[in-house]
Amino acid sequence: MILYRPGASILVISDEPDLGGLIALNLRLRGFLVEQTDLVLAQSARWAPALGRPSLVILHLDAADRVSLGQIQRLAGRPWAADVPLLLAADKVAAIATLLQIPPSAVLQHPSDVGRIVAKARSLLGAQS
């Protein structure tokens, strides 16, 4: 079993609540502190993660063609997102990655592959410990 840093937390931001919830549940079952929210709320200047600054942000976009440049830029500009590793899971990762102000730490092209998303998150956080 990989040991993770005490207090390491993951913020799952998803445009699809069911898949986002499944990702969050699988991460919790593996011992992570996980918070889940949707893309619209995460962009709000009045919202911040309840668990504090996350150790990893997972941006899960099941319908990437419905996400605008402004949405991605607002999300990337949130103070709690600065210098936090980002795992991008989307069907059009290349197009979305170019919209981000910082390059993602990892990209996965199949947003419905929950197992790969969880494995990559574990890998990214295991490397930080």
CORDA-V141267 format. One record per residue. N is the residue number from 1. PSI is psi in degrees with one decimal (none if undefined). NEAR is the number of other C-alpha atoms within 12 Angstrom. Layout:
BEGIN
N_PSI_NEAR, N_PSI_NEAR
END
This chain:
BEGIN
1_133.8_8, 2_135.6_17, 3_132.5_17, 4_157.3_23, 5_136.7_20, 6_134.1_14, 7_-0.2_19, 8_131.2_30, 9_154.5_34, 10_133.2_43, 11_118.7_41, 12_117.1_46, 13_121.1_41, 14_147.4_38, 15_0.8_31, 16_101.8_27, 17_-36.1_22, 18_-47.8_21, 19_-38.6_30, 20_-40.4_34, 21_-37.9_25, 22_-41.1_25, 23_-48.0_40, 24_-44.6_35, 25_-45.7_24, 26_-36.8_26, 27_-40.4_33, 28_-40.5_23, 29_-19.4_14, 30_12.1_22, 31_8.5_23, 32_152.1_32, 33_123.5_30, 34_136.5_36, 35_141.4_32, 36_138.7_36, 37_174.6_32, 38_166.7_29, 39_-40.4_35, 40_-47.6_22, 41_-40.3_21, 42_-24.5_34, 43_-19.4_26, 44_135.8_22, 45_-18.6_16, 46_-3.1_13, 47_142.1_19, 48_153.6_22, 49_133.3_31, 50_-27.4_18, 51_6.1_21, 52_-167.6_22, 53_123.0_25, 54_157.2_31, 55_-23.8_37, 56_139.2_44, 57_128.4_45, 58_116.7_48, 59_106.6_51, 60_114.5_46, 61_103.3_40, 62_-30.2_31, 63_69.7_25, 64_-25.3_30, 65_-13.0_15, 66_5.4_18, 67_132.9_27, 68_163.0_19, 69_-43.4_19, 70_-40.7_18, 71_-45.8_27, 72_-42.9_32, 73_-39.5_23, 74_-42.4_25, 75_-46.8_35, 76_-25.5_34, 77_-3.3_22, 78_136.8_25, 79_-36.0_21, 80_-12.2_29, 81_-12.7_34, 82_131.3_22, 83_22.3_20, 84_131.6_30, 85_140.9_32, 86_127.2_37, 87_115.0_42, 88_121.2_42, 89_108.3_44, 90_157.1_35, 91_-20.7_25, 92_60.5_24, 93_-37.9_29, 94_-44.8_19, 95_-41.2_21, 96_-41.1_35, 97_-33.9_30, 98_-21.7_18, 99_-19.2_25, 100_146.2_28, 101_-26.2_22, 102_146.2_23, 103_143.8_22, 104_151.4_30, 105_-30.1_25, 106_149.1_29, 107_142.2_32, 108_131.4_33, 109_-7.7_27, 110_91.9_22, 111_-14.8_32, 112_-3.1_26, 113_80.5_23, 114_-39.5_28, 115_-43.9_22, 116_-38.3_23, 117_-46.7_36, 118_-44.0_37, 119_-41.5_21, 120_-39.2_28, 121_-43.9_43, 122_-42.0_35, 123_-46.8_22, 124_-42.7_30, 125_-29.9_35, 126_-33.4_21, 127_-20.9_17, 128_-17.2_18, 129_none_15
END
